[in-house]
Amino acid sequence: MKRIVYFLFSICLSVAAAAQGPRSWSGSEILEGIRKLNVLGSVLYLAAHPDDENTRLITYLANEKYYRTGYLSLTRGDGGQNLIGEEQGIELGLIRTQELLAARRIDGGEQFFTRAFDFGFSKNPEETFTIWNRGLVLSDVVWVIRKFQPDVIITRFPTTGEGGHGHHTASAILANEAFKIAADTSQYLEQLKYVKPWQARRILWNTFNFGGTNTTAPSQFKLDAGGYNASLGKSYGEIAALSRSQHKSQGFGSAGTRGESWEYFKTTGGSDPVTDLMDGVDLSWNRVGPDGKAISNIISKIEEQFSVLNPAASVKSLAALYQQMKQLPDSYWKQKKMSEVRELILQCCGLFLRVTSSTQMLFPDDTVRLNANAINRSGEKMILKTIRIGDQQMNVNQPLEQNRNQVLPVTLVVAKDAPLTQPYWLRDRMAPANYTVNDQQKIGIPDAIPAYNAAFNIEVAGVDLTFTEPVRYHATDPVKGEMYQPVIVAPRITVQLSPKILLFQKGITTGKKLKLDFAVHKPLPGQLGFGLDGFPGAAVTAVTDTGTGIFIPVSNRRLTQPVTAVGGFVFEKNTAADHYNQALKSIHYDHIPYINYFFTDSVKLLNIDLKTAGKKIGYIPGAGDKVPEVLTAMGYQVVTLDRNRLLTTDLSEYDAIVSGVRAYNIHEWLNEAYDRLMAYVRNGGNLIVQYNTNNNIGPVKAKIGPYDFSISRNRITDEHAAVRFADPTLAVLHYPNEITGEDFKGWVQERSTYHAANWDAQLKPVFVMHDPGEGDDSGALVTGRYGKGHFTYCGIAFFRQLPAAVPGAIRLFANIVALNKNK
């Protein structure tokens, strides 16, 4: 019998936004921006995940055609695998969100999301819609369409299933439904307080020829997206490759393409395009009314007179254009183009604006000194009138002289009730398959909202303009140089529990310890008390800094508390009645901004019937892998095997050697270790290989086991799929734990992935499973003897089940580890 108790440690989370500082455009980029002013057209591309988008087409539409181009990804990619680190779930979603934003900064598109959570691979849309809240996700697609007002909607995948993944097909189904519903005044009435109904001219499927599937046809509308942009100095295929290569967590580094590249389209709603993607769409200023022609003429004249070497010469003309635009009737395109003109004025002036903090963390009920910088790098006269941060305004009323750095100290008072800087989609408890966002106007916003924005009110060429920049943390790294990161509002103390799993064997309820790490980020008067709820007689005495009664910032403090297998844990309060219960996780990768988020921490307590054999495991790290800490909780001594240790030390000391997920796909040196590993198995060792995506290490075939087998893309996505034993007599089902059908209850996300196929007769399948509507598959777990030892390939998703503390998966893995101990 099993008993699971969750330790909820009242703890919360926060994210970093863009690491980029103020960006200056080149003269040629400004000219491109001026040309874009005369194009009033928009395209929304739509698919299911980060990396699904056609970056070449987005690049072409945004930079060649000058359309406002957006990508709506239904999910943030939370359910994928992570090639660059151990983050999974919402943490992976945060990484992939930033990778998409990095991609859009390169290809010129804009980014949007729905509230859908990526729960992992799905084989068909029917399964997808049983897990997603279909009506909620559809409402989000309708909302983005109404807000973005695309003239053309393009889906990456069809409604008929050729896209493979159930999420892919579902994205196309929802897009085609929303194409019609967005124009219906009787649907999603709550949205109409903020947006108007919108009917796009057409919705198209961007057909494809990849993965062995060709859905293109000569009869389809097509366009060449492979042009060269002299102003940007690259082909659209080269820009697209840079964009797609930002998806590093998925291993999508791409080579640039050059020359013609045809894109094909099939109409799934609205009118067919005949000669142009925008057939029937008025892309001119006539869209805003009878005065539009005059606006268009002014823009054409500004373009004609623009000097790439002296962009500032166009400031007065752009300011006059802005004033004339203000007189137009209010409309979507008026607001969008006025925003573009403001940015062009800023860039033509070479206006550098920033507000920075010398510390990244700000704290409630604190006063912080910031530095505001304003530099007018043109000869244009301008006056800095005010700087506003939150509800605090500083009156300046000083001229900005040419190329003179105006530095102004700014005092920011952080309110006592200032909210922690948290990604808005993580602020409330999420539903099983969607994020909870109750503010309609935040839905679709791609990134975390900055803790503070600074609004500079500046008079330029006689026109009052407001330019907004996020308040950033600014530092200089000795290797990376100048760095900008967002500031975050954080608690003065953050706390975290470890380990994440406490595993008690049946009948034993003592002998485990829970560690509480806490970091003091800001001096705090008084004593700090820690309470443990649910443990009779258990308490941690108040802790104070010796002799002063004041906590000072230190890197880490730790309390260790014995626990039993019953009860709950709450980090309670301090003597001043403040409540500090947030954990802080930081994620750092060089290709994206640093991510910091707060979360409610928890420790999973298991009291299960578990027996183990063997003590010492050598672990070859894979990608996105948290299995080792669970093995430690199971009682094993886990030693990390890097290249040097694997190739030079005595492997016979290990009762088992386990390779992490995708280890053979990412470590070329594993081929060098093949002979040593096979000798280890032959002499009585136990080699356990978790899933890999294929049999290749780079350009060569990986040598994985002692017997031939291939790696397929077969998987069992239904975590409740019935499991049948291929051979009930196999030792792996009986020692040291008796595996029964009960052990396959409570699994998460999936049963297995990337099954073995075409295996040698020496390897024996352990389980037979199938997804609904499919035939049996027995490649999820294959094992066999080699010499005195054992080799096992695991498509079973242990990398998900073990961190999720699934008892049956833990018992099964213990049996695999014990294969060479059953005499």
Secondary structure as the mmCIF struct_conf table of DSSP 4:
data_model
#
loop_
_struct_conf.conf_type_id
_struct_conf.id
_struct_conf.beg_label_comp_id
_struct_conf.beg_label_asym_id
_struct_conf.beg_label_seq_id
_struct_conf.end_label_comp_id
_struct_conf.end_label_asym_id
_struct_conf.end_label_seq_id
STRN STRN1 ARG A 3 PHE A 9
HELX_RH_AL_P HELX_RH_AL_P1 GLY A 27 LYS A 36
TURN_TY1_P TURN_TY1_P1 LEU A 37 ASN A 38
STRN STRN2 SER A 42 ALA A 47
BEND BEND1 ALA A 48 HIS A 49
TURN_TY1_P TURN_TY1_P2 PRO A 50 ASP A 51
BEND BEND2 GLU A 53 GLU A 53
HELX_RH_AL_P HELX_RH_AL_P2 THR A 55 ASN A 63
TURN_TY1_P TURN_TY1_P3 GLU A 64 GLU A 64
BEND BEND3 LYS A 65 LYS A 65
STRN STRN3 ARG A 68 SER A 73
BEND BEND4 LEU A 74 THR A 75
TURN_TY1_P TURN_TY1_P4 ASP A 78 GLY A 79
BEND BEND5 GLY A 80 GLY A 80
BEND BEND6 LEU A 83 GLU A 86
TURN_TY1_P TURN_TY1_P5 GLY A 89 GLY A 89
HELX_RH_AL_P HELX_RH_AL_P3 ILE A 90 ASP A 107
STRN STRN4 GLU A 110 PHE A 113
BEND BEND7 ARG A 115 ARG A 115
STRN STRN5 ALA A 116 ALA A 116
BEND BEND8 GLY A 120 GLY A 120
BEND BEND9 LYS A 123 ASN A 124
HELX_RH_AL_P HELX_RH_AL_P4 PRO A 125 ILE A 131
BEND BEND10 TRP A 132 TRP A 132
HELX_RH_AL_P HELX_RH_AL_P5 ARG A 134 PHE A 148
BEND BEND11 ASP A 151 ASP A 151
STRN STRN6 VAL A 152 THR A 155
BEND BEND12 ARG A 156 PHE A 157
TURN_TY1_P TURN_TY1_P6 THR A 159 THR A 160
BEND BEND13 GLY A 161 GLY A 161
TURN_TY1_P TURN_TY1_P7 GLU A 162 GLY A 163
BEND BEND14 HIS A 165 HIS A 165
HELX_RH_AL_P HELX_RH_AL_P6 GLY A 166 ILE A 181
TURN_TY1_P TURN_TY1_P8 ALA A 182 ALA A 183
TURN_TY1_P TURN_TY1_P9 THR A 185 SER A 186
BEND BEND15 GLN A 187 TYR A 188
HELX_RH_3T_P HELX_RH_3T_P1 LEU A 189 LYS A 193
TURN_TY1_P TURN_TY1_P10 TYR A 194 TYR A 194
BEND BEND16 ARG A 201 ARG A 201
STRN STRN7 ARG A 202 THR A 207
STRN STRN8 ASN A 209 PHE A 210
TURN_TY1_P TURN_TY1_P11 GLY A 211 GLY A 212
STRN STRN9 THR A 213 ASN A 214
TURN_TY1_P TURN_TY1_P12 PRO A 218 SER A 219
BEND BEND17 GLN A 220 GLN A 220
STRN STRN10 PHE A 221 ASP A 224
STRN STRN11 TYR A 228 ASN A 229
TURN_TY1_P TURN_TY1_P13 ALA A 230 GLY A 233
STRN STRN12 LYS A 234 SER A 235
HELX_RH_AL_P HELX_RH_AL_P7 TYR A 236 ARG A 244
TURN_TY1_P TURN_TY1_P14 SER A 245 GLN A 246
HELX_RH_3T_P HELX_RH_3T_P2 LYS A 248 GLN A 250
TURN_TY1_P TURN_TY1_P15 GLY A 251 GLY A 251
BEND BEND18 GLY A 259 GLY A 259
STRN STRN13 TRP A 262 GLY A 270
HELX_LH_PP_P HELX_LH_PP_P1 SER A 271 PRO A 273
BEND BEND19 VAL A 274 ASP A 276
TURN_TY1_P TURN_TY1_P16 LEU A 277 GLY A 280
BEND BEND20 SER A 284 SER A 284
HELX_RH_3T_P HELX_RH_3T_P3 TRP A 285 VAL A 288
TURN_TY1_P TURN_TY1_P17 PRO A 290 ASP A 291
HELX_RH_AL_P HELX_RH_AL_P8 GLY A 292 GLN A 305
TURN_TY1_P TURN_TY1_P18 VAL A 308 LEU A 309
HELX_RH_3T_P HELX_RH_3T_P4 PRO A 311 SER A 314
HELX_RH_AL_P HELX_RH_AL_P9 VAL A 315 LYS A 326
TURN_TY1_P TURN_TY1_P19 GLN A 327 GLN A 327
BEND BEND21 LEU A 328 LEU A 328
HELX_LH_PP_P HELX_LH_PP_P2 PRO A 329 ASP A 330
HELX_RH_AL_P HELX_RH_AL_P10 TYR A 332 CYS A 348
TURN_TY1_P TURN_TY1_P20 CYS A 349 GLY A 350
STRN STRN14 PHE A 352 SER A 357
BEND BEND22 SER A 358 GLN A 360
STRN STRN15 MET A 361 LEU A 362
TURN_TY1_P TURN_TY1_P21 PRO A 364 ASP A 365
STRN STRN16 ASP A 366 ILE A 375
STRN STRN17 ASN A 376 ASN A 376
BEND BEND23 SER A 378 GLY A 379
STRN STRN18 MET A 382 ILE A 389
TURN_TY1_P TURN_TY1_P22 GLY A 390 ASP A 391
STRN STRN19 GLN A 392 PRO A 399
STRN STRN20 GLN A 402 GLN A 402
TURN_TY1_P TURN_TY1_P23 ASN A 403 ASN A 403
STRN STRN21 GLN A 406 VAL A 414
TURN_TY1_P TURN_TY1_P24 LYS A 416 ASP A 417
HELX_LH_PP_P HELX_LH_PP_P3 ALA A 418 LEU A 420
HELX_RH_3T_P HELX_RH_3T_P5 TYR A 424 LEU A 426
BEND BEND24 ARG A 427 ASP A 428
HELX_LH_PP_P HELX_LH_PP_P4 ARG A 429 MET A 430
STRN STRN22 ALA A 431 ALA A 431
TURN_TY1_P TURN_TY1_P25 PRO A 432 ALA A 433
STRN STRN23 ASN A 434 ASN A 434
HELX_RH_3T_P HELX_RH_3T_P6 GLN A 440 LYS A 442
TURN_TY1_P TURN_TY1_P26 ILE A 443 GLY A 444
BEND BEND25 ASP A 447 ASP A 447
HELX_LH_PP_P HELX_LH_PP_P5 ALA A 448 PRO A 450
BEND BEND26 ALA A 451 ALA A 451
STRN STRN24 ASN A 453 VAL A 460
TURN_TY1_P TURN_TY1_P27 ALA A 461 GLY A 462
STRN STRN25 VAL A 463 PRO A 470
STRN STRN26 ARG A 472 ASP A 477
TURN_TY1_P TURN_TY1_P28 PRO A 478 LYS A 480
STRN STRN27 GLY A 481 PRO A 486
STRN STRN28 ILE A 488 VAL A 489
BEND BEND27 ARG A 492 ARG A 492
STRN STRN29 ILE A 493 SER A 498
BEND BEND28 LYS A 500 LYS A 500
STRN STRN30 ILE A 501 GLN A 505
TURN_TY1_P TURN_TY1_P29 LYS A 506 GLY A 507
BEND BEND29 GLY A 511 GLY A 511
STRN STRN31 LYS A 512 VAL A 520
BEND BEND30 LYS A 522 LYS A 522
STRN STRN32 LEU A 524 PRO A 525
BEND BEND31 GLY A 526 GLY A 526
STRN STRN33 LEU A 528 PHE A 530
BEND BEND32 GLY A 534 PHE A 535
TURN_TY1_P TURN_TY1_P30 PRO A 536 GLY A 537
STRN STRN34 VAL A 540 VAL A 543
TURN_TY1_P TURN_TY1_P31 THR A 546 THR A 548
BEND BEND33 GLY A 549 GLY A 549
STRN STRN35 ILE A 550 PHE A 551
BEND BEND34 SER A 555 SER A 555
STRN STRN36 ARG A 557 VAL A 563
BEND BEND35 ALA A 565 VAL A 566
TURN_TY1_P TURN_TY1_P32 THR A 575 ALA A 576
BEND BEND36 ALA A 577 ALA A 577
STRN STRN37 ALA A 583 ILE A 587
TURN_TY1_P TURN_TY1_P33 ASP A 590 HIS A 591
BEND BEND37 ILE A 592 ILE A 592
STRN STRN38 ILE A 595 PHE A 599
STRN STRN39 ASP A 601 ILE A 608
STRN STRN40 LYS A 616 ILE A 620
BEND BEND38 ALA A 623 GLY A 624
HELX_RH_AL_P HELX_RH_AL_P11 VAL A 627 ALA A 633
TURN_TY1_P TURN_TY1_P34 MET A 634 GLY A 635
STRN STRN41 GLN A 637 THR A 640
HELX_RH_AL_P HELX_RH_AL_P12 ARG A 643 THR A 648
BEND BEND39 THR A 649 THR A 649
HELX_RH_3T_P HELX_RH_3T_P7 LEU A 651 GLU A 653
BEND BEND40 ASP A 655 ASP A 655
STRN STRN42 ALA A 656 SER A 659
HELX_LH_PP_P HELX_LH_PP_P6 GLY A 660 GLY A 660
TURN_TY1_P TURN_TY1_P35 VAL A 661 ARG A 662
HELX_RH_AL_P HELX_RH_AL_P13 ALA A 663 ILE A 666
HELX_RH_3T_P HELX_RH_3T_P8 GLU A 668 LEU A 670
TURN_TY1_P TURN_TY1_P36 ASN A 671 ALA A 673
HELX_RH_AL_P HELX_RH_AL_P14 TYR A 674 ARG A 682
TURN_TY1_P TURN_TY1_P37 ASN A 683 GLY A 684
STRN STRN43 ASN A 686 GLN A 690
BEND BEND41 THR A 693 ASN A 695
STRN STRN44 ASN A 696 ILE A 697
TURN_TY1_P TURN_TY1_P38 GLY A 698 PRO A 699
STRN STRN45 VAL A 700 LYS A 701
BEND BEND42 GLY A 705 TYR A 707
STRN STRN46 SER A 710 ILE A 711
BEND BEND43 ARG A 713 ARG A 713
STRN STRN47 ILE A 716 ILE A 716
TURN_TY1_P TURN_TY1_P39 GLU A 719 HIS A 720
STRN STRN48 ARG A 724 PHE A 725
BEND BEND44 ALA A 726 ALA A 726
TURN_TY1_P TURN_TY1_P40 PRO A 728 THR A 729
HELX_RH_3T_P HELX_RH_3T_P9 ALA A 731 LEU A 733
TURN_TY1_P TURN_TY1_P41 HIS A 734 HIS A 734
BEND BEND45 TYR A 735 ASN A 737
HELX_RH_3T_P HELX_RH_3T_P10 GLY A 741 PHE A 744
BEND BEND46 LYS A 745 GLY A 746
BEND BEND47 GLN A 749 GLN A 749
BEND BEND48 ARG A 751 ARG A 751
STRN STRN49 SER A 752 SER A 752
BEND BEND49 TYR A 754 TYR A 754
STRN STRN50 ALA A 756 ALA A 757
BEND BEND50 ASN A 758 ASN A 758
TURN_TY1_P TURN_TY1_P42 ALA A 761 GLN A 762
BEND BEND51 LEU A 763 LEU A 763
STRN STRN51 LYS A 764 PRO A 765
STRN STRN52 PHE A 767 VAL A 768
STRN STRN53 MET A 769 MET A 769
TURN_TY1_P TURN_TY1_P43 PRO A 772 GLY A 773
BEND BEND52 GLU A 774 GLU A 774
STRN STRN54 ASP A 777 ASP A 777
BEND BEND53 ALA A 780 ALA A 780
STRN STRN55 LEU A 781 TYR A 786
TURN_TY1_P TURN_TY1_P44 GLY A 787 LYS A 788
STRN STRN56 GLY A 789 CYS A 794
STRN STRN57 ILE A 796 ILE A 796
HELX_RH_AL_P HELX_RH_AL_P15 PHE A 798 GLN A 801
TURN_TY1_P TURN_TY1_P45 LEU A 802 ALA A 805
HELX_RH_AL_P HELX_RH_AL_P16 PRO A 807 VAL A 817
TURN_TY1_P TURN_TY1_P46 ALA A 818 ALA A 818
HELX_RH_3T_P HELX_RH_3T_P11 LEU A 819 LYS A 821
#
